[in-house]
Amino acid sequence: MAKNPFSHIDLRVRSFAKVTDFYRAFLPALGFTVWWGEEGGEWRGASTEDSFPSKAFFGFTEKPEHQPNATCIAFWVDSRQEVDRIAGIVRTSGGLNLEGPGLTPEYSEDYYAVFFEDPDGNRLEVVHRTK
């Protein structure tokens, strides 16, 4: 299986101005450290420093008519401590409706996560699990 089976995420947001500071704080905590598109245009985001095909990238497109929904993008991290660290970043950078971090036994006995929304209302999650 490929190291990065998703290739990329292209998330819709209503306003670049509303979410850019949040993502500039959140995405580097997950390894997305190479920024592009901030000079203008319809697409912005960040990628890992890997080369293709392992390079992962997270982009967002501004669509003023976008309506957030129940879709959730979840990111896996190496430890519960990473979940806790990133939850702190989310909390201080404008994340909304935080739940956790903590165990979510209805998913599995060791599912440790923080659930939240970006400043535009898109649902995200950071999780560590071994099962």
C-alpha positions as a Markdown table, in Angstrom:
| # | Residue | x | y | z |
|---|---|---|---|---|
| 1 | Met | 0.0 | 0.0 | 0.0 |
| 2 | Ala | 1.1 | 3.5 | -0.7 |
| 3 | Lys | 2.5 | 5.6 | 2.2 |
| 4 | Asn | 0.0 | 8.3 | 1.4 |
| 5 | Pro | -3.1 | 6.6 | 0.0 |
| 6 | Phe | -5.2 | 9.8 | 0.1 |
| 7 | Ser | -2.9 | 12.0 | -2.1 |
| 8 | His | -4.5 | 15.2 | -0.8 |
| 9 | Ile | -7.4 | 16.9 | 1.0 |
| 10 | Asp | -9.1 | 19.7 | -0.7 |
| 11 | Leu | -11.4 | 21.4 | 1.8 |
| 12 | Arg | -13.9 | 24.1 | 1.0 |
| 13 | Val | -14.1 | 27.1 | 3.3 |
| 14 | Arg | -16.2 | 30.3 | 3.1 |
| 15 | Ser | -13.4 | 32.7 | 3.8 |
| 16 | Phe | -9.6 | 32.4 | 3.6 |
| 17 | Ala | -9.4 | 35.4 | 6.0 |
| 18 | Lys | -11.4 | 33.5 | 8.6 |
| 19 | Val | -9.4 | 30.2 | 8.5 |
| 20 | Thr | -5.9 | 31.0 | 7.4 |
| 21 | Asp | -4.4 | 31.8 | 10.8 |
| 22 | Phe | -6.0 | 28.7 | 12.3 |
| 23 | Tyr | -4.6 | 26.4 | 9.6 |
| 24 | Arg | -1.1 | 28.1 | 9.8 |
| 25 | Ala | -1.0 | 27.1 | 13.5 |
| 26 | Phe | -2.7 | 23.7 | 13.2 |
| 27 | Leu | -1.2 | 22.1 | 10.1 |
| 28 | Pro | 2.5 | 22.4 | 11.0 |
| 29 | Ala | 1.7 | 20.4 | 14.2 |
| 30 | Leu | 0.8 | 17.5 | 11.9 |
| 31 | Gly | 3.9 | 17.9 | 9.7 |
| 32 | Phe | 2.4 | 20.1 | 6.9 |
| 33 | Thr | 5.2 | 22.7 | 6.9 |
| 34 | Val | 5.6 | 23.8 | 3.2 |
| 35 | Trp | 3.0 | 26.6 | 2.5 |
| 36 | Trp | 1.8 | 27.6 | -1.0 |
| 37 | Gly | -0.9 | 29.7 | -2.6 |
| 38 | Glu | -0.9 | 32.6 | -0.1 |
| 39 | Glu | 0.0 | 35.0 | -2.8 |
| 40 | Gly | -3.5 | 34.7 | -4.2 |
| 41 | Gly | -5.5 | 32.3 | -6.3 |
| 42 | Glu | -8.3 | 29.9 | -5.6 |
| 43 | Trp | -6.3 | 27.3 | -3.7 |
| 44 | Arg | -4.1 | 27.5 | -0.6 |
| 45 | Gly | -2.6 | 25.0 | 1.8 |
| 46 | Ala | 0.5 | 23.2 | 3.1 |
| 47 | Ser | 2.3 | 20.0 | 2.3 |
| 48 | Thr | 4.8 | 17.7 | 4.0 |
| 49 | Glu | 8.4 | 17.9 | 3.0 |
| 50 | Asp | 8.3 | 14.4 | 1.5 |
| 51 | Ser | 8.7 | 13.9 | -2.2 |
| 52 | Phe | 6.0 | 12.4 | -4.3 |
| 53 | Pro | 4.4 | 9.9 | -4.1 |
| 54 | Ser | 4.7 | 10.1 | -0.3 |
| 55 | Lys | 4.1 | 13.8 | -0.1 |
| 56 | Ala | 0.8 | 14.6 | 1.6 |
| 57 | Phe | -0.9 | 18.0 | 1.2 |
| 58 | Phe | -3.9 | 19.7 | 2.7 |
| 59 | Gly | -5.5 | 22.4 | 0.7 |
| 60 | Phe | -8.5 | 24.6 | 1.0 |
| 61 | Thr | -10.5 | 26.4 | -1.6 |
| 62 | Glu | -12.5 | 29.6 | -0.9 |
| 63 | Lys | -16.2 | 29.2 | -1.8 |
| 64 | Pro | -18.4 | 31.8 | 0.0 |
| 65 | Glu | -21.5 | 29.7 | -0.5 |
| 66 | His | -19.9 | 26.6 | 1.3 |
| 67 | Gln | -22.0 | 25.1 | 4.1 |
| 68 | Pro | -20.1 | 22.9 | 6.6 |
| 69 | Asn | -21.7 | 19.6 | 7.2 |
| 70 | Ala | -21.2 | 16.4 | 9.2 |
| 71 | Thr | -18.2 | 15.3 | 7.2 |
| 72 | Cys | -15.2 | 14.9 | 9.5 |
| 73 | Ile | -11.5 | 14.8 | 8.6 |
| 74 | Ala | -9.5 | 12.8 | 11.1 |
| 75 | Phe | -5.7 | 12.9 | 11.5 |
| 76 | Trp | -3.8 | 10.0 | 13.2 |
| 77 | Val | -0.8 | 10.8 | 15.4 |
| 78 | Asp | 1.8 | 8.7 | 17.2 |
| 79 | Ser | 0.8 | 9.1 | 20.8 |
| 80 | Arg | -1.8 | 10.5 | 23.2 |
| 81 | Gln | 0.7 | 13.2 | 24.1 |
| 82 | Glu | 0.6 | 14.4 | 20.5 |
| 83 | Val | -3.2 | 14.5 | 20.7 |
| 84 | Asp | -3.0 | 16.6 | 23.9 |
| 85 | Arg | -0.3 | 18.9 | 22.4 |
| 86 | Ile | -2.3 | 19.5 | 19.2 |
| 87 | Ala | -5.5 | 20.0 | 21.2 |
| 88 | Gly | -3.7 | 22.9 | 23.0 |
| 89 | Ile | -2.8 | 24.4 | 19.6 |
| 90 | Val | -6.4 | 24.1 | 18.4 |
| 91 | Arg | -7.7 | 25.7 | 21.5 |
| 92 | Thr | -5.4 | 28.7 | 21.3 |
| 93 | Ser | -5.6 | 29.2 | 17.5 |
| 94 | Gly | -9.4 | 29.6 | 17.2 |
| 95 | Gly | -10.8 | 26.0 | 17.0 |
| 96 | Leu | -14.4 | 25.8 | 17.9 |
| 97 | Asn | -16.6 | 23.3 | 19.8 |
| 98 | Leu | -13.7 | 21.2 | 21.2 |
| 99 | Glu | -14.6 | 17.9 | 22.7 |
| 100 | Gly | -11.7 | 16.1 | 24.5 |
| 101 | Pro | -9.1 | 15.2 | 24.4 |
| 102 | Gly | -10.0 | 11.9 | 25.9 |
| 103 | Leu | -10.9 | 8.3 | 25.5 |
| 104 | Thr | -13.8 | 7.5 | 23.2 |
| 105 | Pro | -14.6 | 3.9 | 24.1 |
| 106 | Glu | -17.6 | 3.7 | 21.8 |
| 107 | Tyr | -15.1 | 3.6 | 18.9 |
| 108 | Ser | -12.5 | 1.3 | 20.5 |
| 109 | Glu | -11.0 | 0.8 | 24.0 |
| 110 | Asp | -7.9 | 2.9 | 23.2 |
| 111 | Tyr | -9.4 | 5.5 | 20.8 |
| 112 | Tyr | -8.0 | 8.8 | 22.2 |
| 113 | Ala | -9.0 | 11.9 | 20.4 |
| 114 | Val | -9.9 | 15.5 | 20.3 |
| 115 | Phe | -12.9 | 16.6 | 18.1 |
| 116 | Phe | -13.3 | 20.2 | 17.0 |
| 117 | Glu | -14.3 | 22.6 | 14.2 |
| 118 | Asp | -12.2 | 25.0 | 12.3 |
| 119 | Pro | -13.3 | 28.7 | 12.5 |
| 120 | Asp | -15.5 | 28.1 | 9.5 |
| 121 | Gly | -17.3 | 25.2 | 11.1 |
| 122 | Asn | -15.6 | 22.3 | 9.2 |
| 123 | Arg | -15.3 | 19.2 | 11.5 |
| 124 | Leu | -11.8 | 17.8 | 12.3 |
| 125 | Glu | -10.3 | 15.3 | 14.6 |
| 126 | Val | -6.9 | 14.3 | 15.9 |
| 127 | Val | -6.7 | 10.7 | 17.1 |
| 128 | His | -4.3 | 8.1 | 18.5 |
| 129 | Arg | -5.2 | 4.5 | 18.5 |
| 130 | Thr | -3.5 | 1.1 | 18.3 |
| 131 | Lys | -6.5 | -1.1 | 17.5 |
